[in-house]
Amino acid sequence: MTTHNELKNTVFHTALIGAGASGLMCAGSFDRPKIIIEHNAKPGAKISVSGGGNCNFSNRFTAPSDYISQNKHFCKNALAAFKPQDFLRLLEENHIPWEERANGQLFAFGAQHIVRMLVRRAREANTQILTNTQALDVRRENGLFVIDTSAGPVRAQYLVLACGGLSFPSLGASAFGIKTAQKFGLKIIEQRPALAGLTFPKELRERFKMLAGNSLKAAVSCGKYSFTGQLLFTHEGVSGPAVLQASLYWQPGMEVSVNFLPDEDANALLHAQKNTAKTFTAALRGKLPGKTAKVLLAGLNDNLSNASRTELEQAALRLNAFSFVPQGTSGYTRAEVTAGGVDTRDIKPSTLEARRVPGLYIIGELLDVTGRLGGFNLQWAWSSGFSAAKDLEKKF
């Protein structure tokens, strides 16, 4: 246990705020005397809950196009410096098993294996980890960074902000990193919940509430982007992988379209059965859950043979292109990540150092770089943390 006096009398090479994915990766990737300040009782809290506890730690097909940012080329350097294969090599060296799932998603069999590896690696690289410690303020004093903490002041030559975003407030997420970046004059791109469920406006919420808990395959489109996968009805709206992906590109006021029969032409399917005695629900049997069909097509003549051309066209539209303007997202408590953050135009892309604040580094989710669902955000944490470490390693 580091005492108050030891902190007071020590000047660390580097201080890192945040023992999450990017902070631990950075600390373990260069060997200089350093300290991580972490407000949680244990390091790697968010890693521990990712992927349902199995940790979707990367994606084999990671590319810059999988990320959104106001500065779309920014992530290229870091992603090239530390690739998914490099993290796989770390796992293999530490005898941690992993598997590849659909669409290149890479999973561990237990997030704790990865957390333990990252913590051990950081400690072996001359890192103290100060848990249960709140960073309260940061300032420059006599050429050093001074971090006022609940355990006393910490002084260091270099500072890495690895504080994460605003998602998962239950794990202590806060705006400290953003406020500190602003204090040093860095510009901020407005933050918002991302990879989150979308909520229905009031009238649709009432209409669809009986479907809460039901899921099905659907194609969800927002702007020029479309994603096919599972859609889950919630008490507030829709969630599930296809919706989370689309939410990354959604902005307030934008329309979202859902194709509930992504593999079928609903118009052709209904017209082919027009002269039968079937109801709409019967005609869709095996294609769409009956309960979902009833809610979607409520208000239309349920008997196919009596349905007018207009009703058939309306039914096909609701099935293949159901559109609505979300009231909002499910918020930071349920968002996988935070979009927006420190403007990357203020940061050097190959080193992650602030252009106008020498010695200050910003990594991970705190930056305006947000990946799609499927392991891309943890890969950004590894890549950005590693890139900052390689620059810090050169500094004495």
DRENRO-253682 format. One record per residue (C-alpha): z, x, y. Coordinates in steps of 0.25 Angstrom, whole numbers, padded with zeros to 4 digits, always signed. Example, Ala and Ser with C-alpha at 12.3 -4.5 7.8 and 13.67 -1.06 7.14 Angstrom:
// DRENRO-253682
+0031+0049-0018 +0029+0055-0004 
// end
This chain:
// DRENRO-253682
+0000+0000+0000 -0004+0006+0014 +0007+0005+0024 +0006+0002+0038 +0009+0017+0042 -0002+0022+0033 -0012+0013+0039 -0007+0017+0053 -0008+0032+0050 -0022+0031+0043 -0036+0031+0048 -0045+0026+0038 -0060+0030+0037 -0064+0016+0036 -0056+0002+0036 -0063-0010+0030 -0059-0024+0033 -0061-0033+0021 -0060-0029+0006 -0071-0039+0002 -0084-0035-0005 -0090-0027+0006 -0077-0020+0010 -0074-0016-0004 -0088-0011-0006 -0088-0003+0007 -0074+0004+0004 -0078+0008-0010 -0091+0014-0006 -0086+0026+0002 -0074+0035+0001 -0066+0036+0014 -0052+0032+0017 -0053+0018+0020 -0045+0005+0020 -0049-0010+0018 -0041-0021+0025 -0041-0034+0017 -0034-0047+0020 -0034-0052+0006 -0024-0048-0004 -0035-0042-0013 -0048-0036-0010 -0061-0043-0013 -0056-0057-0013 -0070-0063-0010 -0077-0055-0021 -0066-0060-0030 -0071-0075-0028 -0086-0072-0027 -0095-0078-0038 -0084-0086-0044 -0076-0074-0046 -0087-0067-0053 -0093-0060-0041 -0108-0062-0038 -0108-0048-0033 -0123-0045-0030 -0137-0050-0033 -0147-0041-0040 -0158-0046-0031 -0151-0043-0017 -0161-0042-0006 -0159-0042+0009 -0167-0056+0009 -0154-0062+0002 -0146-0060+0015 -0146-0067+0028 -0143-0061+0041 -0148-0061+0056 -0152-0047+0053 -0160-0049+0040 -0163-0034+0037 -0149-0029+0039 -0144-0030+0025 -0156-0022+0019 -0149-0008+0021 -0136-0011+0014 -0142-0019+0003 -0151-0007+0000 -0139+0003+0000 -0131-0005-0010 -0139-0014-0020 -0134-0024-0031 -0137-0013-0041 -0127-0004-0034 -0116-0014-0035 -0120-0016-0050 -0118-0001-0052 -0104-0002-0046 -0101-0013-0056 -0106-0005-0068 -0099+0008-0064 -0086-0001-0064 -0089-0008-0077 -0090-0022-0070 -0099-0031-0078 -0108-0040-0070 -0120-0050-0073 -0133-0055-0066 -0135-0069-0065 -0146-0078-0059 -0154-0073-0047 -0148-0059-0048 -0134-0063-0045 -0124-0052-0050 -0110-0056-0055 -0098-0049-0060 -0089-0055-0070 -0077-0055-0061 -0076-0052-0046 -0063-0045-0048 -0070-0034-0055 -0079-0031-0043 -0067-0032-0034 -0059-0022-0042 -0071-0013-0042 -0073-0013-0027 -0058-0011-0024 -0057+0000-0034 -0069+0007-0028 -0064+0005-0014 -0050+0011-0017 -0057+0023-0024 -0065+0025-0012 -0052+0028-0003 -0050+0014+0001 -0036+0007+0004 -0037-0008+0003 -0027-0015+0012 -0026-0030+0007 -0018-0041+0013 -0021-0035+0026 -0027-0042+0038 -0036-0035+0048 -0032-0040+0061 -0040-0033+0072 -0049-0021+0073 -0051-0011+0085 -0056+0003+0088 -0045+0013+0092 -0047+0028+0094 -0060+0028+0086 -0054+0021+0075 -0055+0006+0070 -0041+0000+0070 -0039-0012+0061 -0026-0020+0064 -0021-0026+0051 -0009-0034+0045 -0005-0020+0039 -0006-0012+0052 -0018-0005+0059 -0029+0002+0051 -0037+0013+0057 -0051+0018+0052 -0063+0025+0057 -0072+0015+0052 -0071+0000+0050 -0078-0009+0040 -0078-0024+0042 -0079-0031+0028 -0072-0043+0032 -0082-0053+0026 -0086-0067+0031 -0079-0080+0033 -0081-0086+0020 -0069-0088+0010 -0058-0090+0021 -0049-0092+0009 -0051-0077+0006 -0047-0073+0020 -0061-0073+0027 -0060-0072+0042 -0067-0069+0054 -0060-0055+0056 -0073-0047+0053 -0081-0055+0063 -0071-0054+0074 -0069-0039+0072 -0085-0037+0072 -0085-0045+0085 -0074-0037+0091 -0083-0024+0089 -0094-0031+0096 -0103-0035+0084 -0111-0048+0084 -0108-0059+0075 -0118-0068+0068 -0112-0082+0067 -0105-0084+0054 -0107-0096+0044 -0103-0099+0030 -0114-0096+0020 -0117-0098+0006 -0109-0111+0008 -0111-0126+0004 -0118-0135+0014 -0111-0148+0018 -0118-0162+0019 -0117-0170+0032 -0108-0182+0031 -0117-0192+0025 -0123-0183+0014 -0109-0179+0011 -0105-0193+0008 -0118-0195+0000 -0116-0183-0009 -0101-0182-0011 -0102-0188-0025 -0110-0176-0029 -0100-0166-0026 -0098-0156-0037 -0112-0159-0043 -0122-0148-0043 -0137-0146-0046 -0149-0137-0044 -0156-0138-0031 -0164-0131-0021 -0157-0130-0007 -0166-0126+0005 -0162-0122+0019 -0173-0117+0029 -0182-0109+0021 -0172-0105+0010 -0171-0113-0003 -0161-0110-0015 -0161-0117-0028 -0148-0117-0036 -0136-0126-0038 -0132-0136-0028 -0118-0141-0028 -0114-0154-0021 -0100-0153-0014 -0091-0163-0007 -0097-0158+0006 -0111-0155+0003 -0119-0145-0006 -0116-0131-0012 -0120-0122-0024 -0128-0110-0024 -0141-0116-0018 -0134-0122-0006 -0126-0109-0004 -0139-0101-0003 -0145-0111+0006 -0133-0111+0015 -0135-0097+0019 -0147-0101+0027 -0142-0114+0032 -0138-0116+0047 -0132-0128+0053 -0142-0139+0055 -0152-0134+0045 -0157-0143+0034 -0154-0140+0019 -0164-0146+0008 -0160-0148-0006 -0170-0150-0018 -0162-0156-0029 -0173-0155-0038 -0178-0141-0036 -0187-0141-0048 -0193-0155-0046 -0203-0162-0037 -0194-0175-0035 -0206-0183-0029 -0214-0180-0042 -0202-0183-0051 -0199-0196-0045 -0214-0201-0044 -0216-0197-0059 -0205-0208-0062 -0208-0218-0052 -0213-0228-0061 -0202-0228-0071 -0189-0236-0071 -0181-0224-0067 -0171-0223-0056 -0171-0210-0047 -0159-0205-0054 -0166-0207-0068 -0178-0200-0063 -0170-0188-0059 -0162-0187-0072 -0162-0173-0077 -0167-0168-0063 -0155-0171-0055 -0141-0176-0058 -0140-0192-0057 -0129-0192-0047 -0136-0182-0038 -0149-0190-0039 -0142-0203-0035 -0135-0197-0023 -0148-0190-0018 -0156-0203-0020 -0146-0213-0015 -0153-0224-0007 -0166-0223-0014 -0171-0234-0023 -0166-0229-0036 -0177-0235-0045 -0189-0226-0045 -0199-0237-0048 -0195-0244-0036 -0193-0232-0026 -0203-0232-0015 -0212-0220-0012 -0203-0217+0000 -0190-0217-0009 -0197-0208-0019 -0200-0198-0008 -0186-0199-0003 -0180-0197-0016 -0189-0184-0019 -0185-0179-0005 -0170-0181-0008 -0172-0174-0021 -0181-0162-0017 -0177-0160-0002 -0164-0166+0001 -0161-0161+0015 -0148-0161+0024 -0142-0154+0035 -0129-0148+0030 -0117-0151+0039 -0112-0137+0037 -0108-0127+0026 -0095-0128+0017 -0089-0117+0026 -0083-0103+0024 -0073-0108+0014 -0085-0111+0004 -0095-0101+0009 -0098-0089+0001 -0101-0080+0013 -0102-0080+0028 -0115-0079+0035 -0117-0072+0049 -0107-0061+0053 -0108-0048+0060 -0122-0046+0066 -0129-0036+0057 -0137-0031+0069 -0124-0025+0074 -0123-0017+0061 -0131-0005+0055 -0137-0010+0042 -0136+0003+0034 -0122+0006+0037 -0115-0008+0041 -0109-0001+0054 -0109-0008+0067 -0119-0003+0076 -0111-0002+0089 -0097+0000+0082 -0097+0013+0074 -0088+0013+0062 -0088-0002+0061 -0095-0008+0048 -0097-0022+0045 -0100-0026+0030 -0102-0038+0021 -0101-0052+0024 -0096-0049+0038 -0110-0046+0042 -0122-0056+0045 -0128-0054+0031 -0126-0065+0021 -0132-0065+0007 -0137-0077-0002 -0128-0082-0013 -0129-0073-0026 -0122-0060-0024 -0129-0056-0011 -0117-0056-0002 -0108-0047-0011 -0120-0038-0012 -0120-0037+0004 -0106-0034+0003 -0108-0022-0006 -0120-0017+0001 -0115-0018+0015 -0101-0012+0011 -0108+0000+0004 -0117+0003+0016 -0106+0003+0025 -0098+0013+0016 -0110+0022+0015 -0110+0024+0030 -0094+0025+0031 -0095+0036+0020 -0102+0045+0029 -0092+0043+0040 -0080+0052+0042 
// end
